[in-house]
């Protein structure tokens, strides 16, 4: 905690600062999110339907557990946005694992309500992401669209190919979301390792 003082030595403001002794967990959290999203999105896009099984395993170990840990480390660095985002999406993947693999929920309306809630959360997190960077904002914009498409696909589920196309479209936007998250993760790792900006993330000017 840093404290500003007057010339008389009295504290006038306290500004929490990040604990730089802790490595930035954002690239790890983004990588965990990206890989799990990529694999599940391939199944949703009907490219590799059997990839859904691998996505469930990733949801427990990488997208869920590792991302949740990244969120906890963001708390240590005093990053409210990162802590909220990574902890929440870690919880998303863990709940996805239990929803699909343990509880085996198959009701489309139930899944649609579940996805709608995450679409709302992602939409308001997108507003906060505008203050982070262009790279992170792109991830959240694409993820919001992904959740909306998947929600419609579940709520309008039926035998019609046109209706199933909502889920397929969500899958393809999900692949784009994963690519954007991977780029943000890659940039974070490379820039930190080289101690200079190698890959731009377009910091916010707000």
N, C-alpha and C positions, 0 to 999 in steps of 0.2 A: 504494500500500500504506500503510495507516494503522497506527501503532504506539502502544499504550498503554504508559505508563511508570510506575514507582513514584515516590515523592517523591524518591528518590535518583537518579532519572534512568535507572534500568535498565529495559530493555524487558521487559514481562511477557506481552505477547500481540501477535499480528499479525493484523489483520483486513483482508482484501482488500476494496476498495470499487470500485463501478462507476466507469468513466471517463465522467463526465457531459459531457465534451467531444464525445462521440460520440452522435449522435441515437439515440433508441430504435428499433431495427430491428424490434421485435415487430409493430407495426401493418402493416409492409410484408410480413413473413413470413406473417402471418395472412391478409392480402389475397390474396397469391399462392396460398396453400393453398386459400382459400375459392373463388376463381374457378375454379381447375382442378378442384376437387372438384365444384363445382356443375355444370359442363358435362358431366363424365363421368357424374355421377349422373343427369342427365336421360336419358342414353342407357341406363344400367342400369335405370332405372325405366320404360323403354319409352315415354317421352314424346316425345323426339326422338332416334331411334336414330342418325341421321346426325351427331349432336353428338359422337359418339365420335371422329371425325376431327379436330374442332377441339380436343378434349381432348388428343389426342396431341401436337399442336403446342404447346399450353399447357404440357404436361408437360415439354417440353424447355426452353422459354424462360422461362416465368413460375413455374409450380409447381416446376420443377427448379432452373434456374440462379439465379433471383432469390431463391428461398427458401434455397438453399444459401449465397448471399452474406449473407442475413440471419443465418444461423447463425454465419457467420464473424465478423460484427460483434457478435453476442452474446458470443462469446469475448472480444472486446475490452472489452466492458462487464462482464466477469467474471460472466456469468449462465449457470451450468451448465445449468439446465433449458432455457432458451431456445436455447442453443448446441446441446444434444443434440437437442432437438425439431426445430428448423428445419433443421439440417444433415441429420438423418436423413430427414425427409420430403422435403427437397430431393433426397436420394439416392433416395428411393422413386419420385418422379416421373421422375427421369432414368432409373432402371432400368426403369420402366414403359414409357418411350419406346422403349428398346432391346428390351425384351421383346416389345412389340407391333409396332413399326414396322421394326426392324432384324432381329431374330431371328425374328419372326413365329411365336412359340410359340403353338400352338393346343391342346396337350394340357391337358385340364381338371384332371387330377391335379397336373400341374406348377404350373399357375396357382393351384390350391387350396393347395398347400404354400407357395407364395410369399405368398399372402394370409394364411395361418395364422401365418406368422412375423411379419408386420406386426401381426396381431391381438394376439399375445403381447406384442410391444414396446409397442403402444399401451396395453394393459391395465396394464402396470407403470408406464408414464409417467403414467397417470391417477392413480395413488397420489401421485406427486410433484406433480401438478397441483393436488391438494387444498391445497397450501401456497401456491399462486400467487393464484388468485382464483376466484370462483364462475363467472365467464364462461368462463375457460379450462378449468375443470373440466368444464363442460357440453360444450365442444367435444370433449374427450377421451373422455368417457362415450359421446357419440353416435358418435364415430369408432370406438370399440371395438366397439359394436354393429354398425356398418356393416361393418367387416372380418369380423366373425363371420358375419353373414348372407351376405356375398359368398363367404366361404370355403365355407360349406355349399352355396351355390348351385353352386359349381364342382365340389365333390367329389361332389355328388349330381346332376350334370348329366344330363339325359335328355330325351326327347321330351315327357314329361308336363308339362302346364301347371302342375300343383301344384309340381313341382320347380323350374321356372323362376320361380315366385313368390318363392323365396328371394332371387334376384338382384334382382327388382323391389323387394322390400321393402328390400333393401340400398340400392337406388337412392334410394328415398324418404327413408330415414334419412340417406343421404348428402347429400340436399338440405337436410335439417334441420341437419346438421353444418356445411355451408357457410354457412347463415344465421347460426348461432351464431358461427362464425369471423369472418364479416363484421361482426357486431355488436361483437365484441371489438376488431377492427381499427378500426372506426368510432369506438368509444369512446376508443381510444388516440390517434387522430389529433385528435379534437375536444378531448379533455381537455388534451392537450399544447399545442394551438394557443391555447385559451382560458385556459390556465394555471389551470384550476380543474376540479372534477368537474362536468361537464355530463351525462355518461352514466355511471351507476354500473357497476362491474365486480365489486362485492361482494368486496373483498379478504379473504383468508383470516384467520381469527382463531386458527388453530392455532399 
